[in-house]
Structure formats: C-alpha cells, structure tokens
C-alpha cells in the first residue's frame, strides 16, 4: 500500500510471489503467456527523451483504446523494468479517466539532460527508461509487478523491446531518435511484440488527439488452456486438467475430436456459469492404455457458436530410472550435494501452487536432517498434468534457489524435461512439528502439521500477497522489553526468528479474494489457528527479504481469540488524555485537489509546495472514508484533550476541519462545539505533517499560549500547552513526533542502522529526546509555574530504546510499563515484521506521576489488516467499513489523570477575629488586625488563603494578595497552623461613598 512515512524500519516494496519465471539473464528470452486481445493497449513507447540527438525532452508511454466501448483507467498503472530486470517502477494513472473508443492517453516519464520539445501529457511519472531496451507493462491496478517475467490477471498488456521477456517474439530495439509504435495506429494486437510493433520517429498522442477508430471484433475468442504433454508409466492411470474461458461468452461444451483411443476419455466437465467464467474438464488416461504415443485434440464450444481447440500429446512408456531419491538430493546441509546436475527422482504430489508443485518421497529416509520433500518449479501446463496424490517420476535440474543474495538456499527442481505418472491416490501423512523450530530447512518441501496452536502476529500483506505471519504466541519486539544490544534482547530476537512462519495462499500474485477474513470482515493479530497443515515453502515475503512459508493443504480455521474491543475502561480520574497518530490526515490530496473541490493544490514540505508532498488520501472519496474512521476513533475515546500526530502542516485549517467533523458527529445538526483547537504555536516545523492538540473547553481551560521547540534538531517540533481542570488543578501536555525509523541513510554514519533493533536515525532521536527533557520540558514547566508535565505521542522508539531511556533517566515515569506491563500484559501500539511493541508513549514527570490513575492502549488499529483501511487502490476486494478499526497503523494511548485540587476550604476549622477599624487621615485608609485560629484537631497545611467576600461597592482591600472567584484574598505564608494556634495579619481598606466596611471570610489551604 501507500501513504505512511513513519514505519519502524524501511519497508521494502511488496513483491508478489515466492518467485517468478527465471530471470532473462539465465535464459535466452521468455515469451509472456498470451494476454488476449485487450481493449486498451500500449500503442507507443519512447525511452530516449532528452538524450543525445533526441527531439523530445521526456520519455513517454502511450496507451490506446482499440475497442468500441469506453474503458475506465481508474486505479491502473504503467510500469517499467530493464531488459533483464525483476524490479518494476510504477506510474499510477491519475484521476479517474475514461478512455473513449479510438482515444489515446499519454503518460510522461523522466526527462533527459538534453534539450527537446515538451509533451502535453495526460499523466506524469518519473520513470527513467532505457532508450534501447526494456519492458513496459500496462496493469489494471497500482501494485508493482514481480520478477523478470511477471504474469497474472492484473497484467493487461506488455511490450518487451530488445528484452528478455515479451509477448510472442521480441519487440524492436530502439534508439534516442526512434520509438516503438503499434501497427495501424494502435489497432493491431496479435499478442506478438515482434510483428505488432515497428520503429519510427516518436509521435506522442494524447486525449486531445483526434480519435482513431478500429474494427475490433465484438466477440473475443475462446481461450483454451491445456498441457502440451501428458506422460504415463506403463500400467499407471492419470489425468490432466483442461480449462477454457471466453471474455464475452459462456463455454458450455468440451469434446475429444481426435481419433478415439480406448482408455483415454474426457471426464468431469463443468461448464462456465456465466460469460467470462471458466469451464473445466479432466483428460483421463486409464492404466490399461498400452505403451505408445497418442495425439489427443479437445474442442471447446460456447453459446456464441465459437470453437477453440487444443492438443495434448499423451505418451505411455517405461519411465526413466531414479538416479537419486529426494532425501539424497536435499542432503543434510544448507545446499544440495547435487546442485547444478540433472536428476531423475520420484515422489507423491502433496500440493499445487501458482508456480509449480511439491512432491515428497513416499517412505522417506528416516533422517530428520534431510528433507523428504522438494519443490518442482515449472510451467502451469506441467502443473496441470498432475494432481495431489499422484506419484510422479520427474527429470529436471537441481537448483539451490536463494531469493535474497547470501540468504538461505532453497533446493528445488527446475527445467523439467519429463513428468511421468507412476501411481495415483497415494496419501502422504503429515509430519508433526511445532514452533519454535530450530531449522525449518530440514522440512522444506515437506507436508507438515503444527501440533501447537499458532498466533497471528502480522497482517500487513494479507490483501496484496495473501500472507499472514504466524508465530508461537505473540512476539514482542526485543527492544520493547530489553535494552538494545543486551544479551536478553539478542536472545529474544533469536527466539522470535525461530518462532515465525508465513501462511501463504498458494497463489503468488495478488489474490482475487482476500483469504482468511472472518464473518466480521477482519482477521486480527492475536487470533489463533490450530492443526495447521500444509507444505513448508521458502521465498520472498511482504516487506522485503525472504522466509519460510506454509502453503496450506487444509483450509485453516482461525479462532477469534483477540476480538475487537471498545476503548479501554480506565480507572476513574478527572481528566482523560489521549495520544492518536491519525495516519497522514490531509485535506489536500495526492491528486492535487482539496476537500473544497479546488484543483491544482499542493502540500508544503520545506520550501516546496507540490501535490507530490501530500501523503494522505488520493482523492475526496478516500478522504471521506479516512475521515469517518478517524472521527469515529476520536469520538469513541472521548478524551478531554487529544495530542495528534500526522496532521497536515497547513496552519489551523486541517486540524480545524477535523474538529468540525468531530463536533458534528457528536452533536449532529446542533452546531454544538464539544471540541476546540488549541491554537498552534509559533513554529510547526518544515515537514508536511505536524503535531496538534484539540480539547474540550467545558472540561479544561488553557493557560497561556501553546509553546514549541523550533530547534533545528526537530523537523516536527514538539508542542506544549498548559491546562487547568475544573477543580483548579494545573498540568502541562507535550505532544511529540520524533524522527521516524524509515528512509535509512546510506553508509555507516551515526544515524545508520546499527543492527541492534533500533533501526536508523536513532542518533537523531537521542538528540531530540535530550533536547526535549533537558531544555523544552523545563521551559514548559517554568512558564506554567507547575512541574506536572505529561509527554505523549509517537516517539518512534520502542519501550526500552535509547531515546526513551534518556527521558526516564531524568525521572519521567513510563506509564505503559507501570500500568500495562505492570498488570501482566504486553504494551504495544504497532506491529512490524511480526513483532509488536509500542512507539506511542505516556511519560509523566515525577511531580505528575502520583496523579496518573491509569493508562492503556486501544488496540483498534495495529492488530487489524491493512487491507481494510480507507484506501481504494491496490485491493482485490473493498472490505472497508466506517467502523473505527484500522483508522491508523498506530494504536491510540489513553491516560486517566486524577488531579487533586490545589486548595481546599478549611473554614470549618477556623475561628476568625478582627480588631476595630482605625482611620488614618494621612493615607486615607482604614486599618485593622485580623486573626485566624485553628479550632480543629489537626494541623492545617499552609499556605493559607483568607478570602474576603461581600465587600460593599466602593470598598477595596488595599493590601490584597490577589483575587479569587471575584473576591480579594490575603495569603498567610505559614508552613502549618497547629491546633489552637493563631496567626494575625494587617488589613488595609480604602473606600468611596458612605457604605460601611463589612465582609465575610473563607479560609483555604493551598494555592489559588
């Protein structure tokens, strides 16, 4: 997905699939599977923009609607990879364009350093393309393709020009002065880059170019899918899977049209249920079929009187001899002793996945150090010739495949030259294992059953990859519990690594249906699954890197052990404070529009104002969805004051919009304003986001103006505000958002990742923490005249990391450790890499700690799958609801303060007396001596405040210390007043008029 800039570690772009077809560097070239005639195609590609001799400044990709109906490009993208590359750069189509029949669409890409004419693009990207060779893809979503030779339902069209992957045959090589142009103005599409494209001078066309209508057939053909060969051992039965689909028709019949062969038949035909659906059938070969070769032709028919045929070469012969068993090929080490050789082995098919299938030795060798299973990496056609339970004899190359250079090598068979069935209906008994498991490589490729219940620990890649990270219990980030670099942290990191496995879905592309979601549309971290059964795989995983996976062979059934909850019910206090990261809440969108419908808008980042600086919603629709979740979260928490992180840095506008929406949700149609914005301080930083505060004026009164620390170490300055509660108690709140752990700098400088679990930029966060606790917080306390300070916010540091230690070493008390871990629970507000920890903190000064009644997180966000958030792009299904779950990627923190009043009425324990008034003609004032006596049984704590109520109009207490509740008072600075003790002080009055001087008194212990 997109949006966030504050993840704990730099999260690599998700790359669908365990692995894809072998890179072009290992082969002469690969032809893409036939993509079918697409309504919208790539009609022109030019990569020489701005290069030597170029007449156009920018590279570009041109699209064309060759059909007779409008096509929406909303959410689509164009993508580029080098000729042999496996990493795809993405340019998303902006807005919601609808391409009319015969209309072109121009996507501008990177500019070269030379001169040339400017384009008039419909969308703009920044991809620097090669001027000579490369691969360009048209994709119907915004997710980056995977591998050197991607496939899947999202791939609409492909042009490989002088590249290692293409449609049909290779497209032409280009130069700085030539583009690849599709024939007939873009109308020709035979799924052959070599014949469909020719070179010519670049001729960029956009939506304003006159339309060029094509004569495209209105009825696309039936597309049949059959294996080219089906090999059987003499005396063994077997079958192959066949299918056919038609984009605008229903495939309703299949028949063998070749010469009948006794024992070879078409069975289990299932017609497509609707236009565009898939019909399936099995080609069965009985054990009685004699040795020989049998060409079989199968014809599919549809409801439009169309037909399509495919041919399968069936061979029945004695299989080649086994050269080595699967356990021998696997060997006891990390790599195969037979890597790089061609071997023939035999095993039973245990599972089929998107890029091949798994086989396992039926007996095994009894050695726990050698795996009995292996993955067969092959084509879909070959996979279609086998089914689970078939025993097959396979000839292929043994390869140690390492998805990450220098990482674990996964032994597999590839370049398959023979698959011969030698049996069927054989069941492999799963091997019982449990997590933690010291070395899953010893069971890679094997069918296993986990005997212990496994816990969901991460759901970040459920939607785009079908992945769920599972573990032996909930995993805590090591530096959340132990000091970075400590032996305890290292031991926990090692234990966590042995306690994880990724549950996959066997698809290896973005799933069309999001797997594993429950009846409530979610699956939460903390839920569990028992008796998990499947095959142990190894490959690329979401977030980068690679790891062990489980391809399930029995549908997992999850138990809702961590159900959604309401906000935490805290111990009662008189002020509720909450910290909420609102995940890039922007009222200006990435498409350049804003919440008021204006276009051409941008967001500020340093001195730059651009739509590319905006980080939140892509458009108004996404914003409305985001706003509903954020407002719902804040309304449910019902705090008296919120500290907010990741609000657009746009003055008061964006936070004001949020408050207006929140007030409307609380009191619809009344105009009643429950919350107000704390006016921003002088400095809000140079980042596109800032921190902010909102509060309830009915519960709290601001004292003075908000403060911030504009020191250069803070690109997002902390913000402080002092408040007074209804009982007169005062405290100060500081909202923070320290430097993130992502976008790591290169090299080995102070801010580089040291590998101790704290990720990068830790040195900067330490400087920010020192500045906060040693400079800014003391300034805030001094301005307030009160040492009670609460620090909240996203510190981008787990509980025991260096920046937090800087603060707690100064006496600040970690309230989540005190109340959450202190109650036996694990404090966490964020999930990354399968580990939970809290980046969001509540740190109270020593003077305030005694007044903290409770603290907790509300786990409404971190435990939820990303795929249910407000975004609309990159999702196979829209599971969004307005409920306040996955409103952000951080959980809010809620704190209950029980602030004692600064003074109490002790009048009931006081006897007062005053001498007669004496008038001084020189000063014009009346004086008296006033005495108070403690008549109670306990000493009264000073200072004491004597309040003089009911003075007549024109009478003034000249020597008053101040005013309280509209009446003057005098402070008696006695430390205590013991039982029976008396203290006296002078009174001085001035008056105008004829009123007599009269009053009543109240006595208070404490300070006003």
Secondary structure as GFF3:
##gff-version 3
##sequence-region A 1 1008
A	DSSP	three_ten_helix	24	26	.	.	.	ID=ss1
A	DSSP	beta_strand	30	32	.	.	.	ID=ss2
A	DSSP	beta_strand	40	46	.	.	.	ID=ss3
A	DSSP	beta_strand	58	65	.	.	.	ID=ss4
A	DSSP	beta_strand	71	72	.	.	.	ID=ss5
A	DSSP	beta_strand	77	81	.	.	.	ID=ss6
A	DSSP	beta_strand	89	92	.	.	.	ID=ss7
A	DSSP	beta_strand	98	99	.	.	.	ID=ss8
A	DSSP	beta_strand	104	111	.	.	.	ID=ss9
A	DSSP	beta_strand	123	124	.	.	.	ID=ss10
A	DSSP	beta_strand	134	139	.	.	.	ID=ss11
A	DSSP	beta_strand	155	161	.	.	.	ID=ss12
A	DSSP	beta_strand	165	167	.	.	.	ID=ss13
A	DSSP	beta_strand	179	182	.	.	.	ID=ss14
A	DSSP	three_ten_helix	184	186	.	.	.	ID=ss15
A	DSSP	alpha_helix	193	196	.	.	.	ID=ss16
A	DSSP	beta_strand	197	200	.	.	.	ID=ss17
A	DSSP	beta_strand	222	225	.	.	.	ID=ss18
A	DSSP	beta_strand	229	233	.	.	.	ID=ss19
A	DSSP	beta_strand	238	246	.	.	.	ID=ss20
A	DSSP	beta_strand	251	256	.	.	.	ID=ss21
A	DSSP	beta_strand	264	270	.	.	.	ID=ss22
A	DSSP	beta_strand	278	285	.	.	.	ID=ss23
A	DSSP	beta_strand	292	302	.	.	.	ID=ss24
A	DSSP	beta_strand	307	317	.	.	.	ID=ss25
A	DSSP	alpha_helix	326	330	.	.	.	ID=ss26
A	DSSP	beta_strand	342	353	.	.	.	ID=ss27
A	DSSP	beta_strand	356	360	.	.	.	ID=ss28
A	DSSP	beta_strand	373	377	.	.	.	ID=ss29
A	DSSP	alpha_helix	380	383	.	.	.	ID=ss30
A	DSSP	beta_strand	391	401	.	.	.	ID=ss31
A	DSSP	beta_strand	410	423	.	.	.	ID=ss32
A	DSSP	beta_strand	431	433	.	.	.	ID=ss33
A	DSSP	three_ten_helix	440	443	.	.	.	ID=ss34
A	DSSP	beta_strand	447	450	.	.	.	ID=ss35
A	DSSP	beta_strand	454	458	.	.	.	ID=ss36
A	DSSP	alpha_helix	462	465	.	.	.	ID=ss37
A	DSSP	beta_strand	468	471	.	.	.	ID=ss38
A	DSSP	alpha_helix	478	481	.	.	.	ID=ss39
A	DSSP	alpha_helix	487	497	.	.	.	ID=ss40
A	DSSP	beta_strand	500	504	.	.	.	ID=ss41
A	DSSP	beta_strand	528	529	.	.	.	ID=ss42
A	DSSP	beta_strand	533	540	.	.	.	ID=ss43
A	DSSP	beta_strand	546	552	.	.	.	ID=ss44
A	DSSP	beta_strand	558	559	.	.	.	ID=ss45
A	DSSP	beta_strand	575	585	.	.	.	ID=ss46
A	DSSP	beta_strand	603	605	.	.	.	ID=ss47
A	DSSP	beta_strand	608	610	.	.	.	ID=ss48
A	DSSP	three_ten_helix	611	613	.	.	.	ID=ss49
A	DSSP	alpha_helix	620	637	.	.	.	ID=ss50
A	DSSP	beta_strand	641	648	.	.	.	ID=ss51
A	DSSP	alpha_helix	653	666	.	.	.	ID=ss52
A	DSSP	beta_strand	676	677	.	.	.	ID=ss53
A	DSSP	beta_strand	689	695	.	.	.	ID=ss54
A	DSSP	beta_strand	700	708	.	.	.	ID=ss55
A	DSSP	beta_strand	719	725	.	.	.	ID=ss56
A	DSSP	beta_strand	730	737	.	.	.	ID=ss57
A	DSSP	alpha_helix	762	771	.	.	.	ID=ss58
A	DSSP	pi_helix	772	776	.	.	.	ID=ss59
A	DSSP	alpha_helix	777	784	.	.	.	ID=ss60
A	DSSP	beta_strand	789	794	.	.	.	ID=ss61
A	DSSP	alpha_helix	802	808	.	.	.	ID=ss62
A	DSSP	beta_strand	813	814	.	.	.	ID=ss63
A	DSSP	alpha_helix	815	819	.	.	.	ID=ss64
A	DSSP	three_ten_helix	821	823	.	.	.	ID=ss65
A	DSSP	beta_strand	830	832	.	.	.	ID=ss66
A	DSSP	beta_strand	835	837	.	.	.	ID=ss67
A	DSSP	beta_strand	840	844	.	.	.	ID=ss68
A	DSSP	alpha_helix	846	849	.	.	.	ID=ss69
A	DSSP	beta_strand	852	858	.	.	.	ID=ss70
A	DSSP	three_ten_helix	866	868	.	.	.	ID=ss71
A	DSSP	beta_strand	892	897	.	.	.	ID=ss72
A	DSSP	beta_strand	903	905	.	.	.	ID=ss73
A	DSSP	three_ten_helix	907	909	.	.	.	ID=ss74
A	DSSP	beta_strand	910	914	.	.	.	ID=ss75
A	DSSP	beta_strand	918	920	.	.	.	ID=ss76
A	DSSP	beta_strand	925	934	.	.	.	ID=ss77
A	DSSP	beta_strand	940	941	.	.	.	ID=ss78
A	DSSP	beta_strand	944	949	.	.	.	ID=ss79
A	DSSP	beta_strand	955	957	.	.	.	ID=ss80
A	DSSP	beta_strand	962	964	.	.	.	ID=ss81
A	DSSP	beta_strand	967	972	.	.	.	ID=ss82
A	DSSP	beta_strand	976	977	.	.	.	ID=ss83
A	DSSP	beta_strand	982	991	.	.	.	ID=ss84
A	DSSP	beta_strand	1000	1006	.	.	.	ID=ss85
###
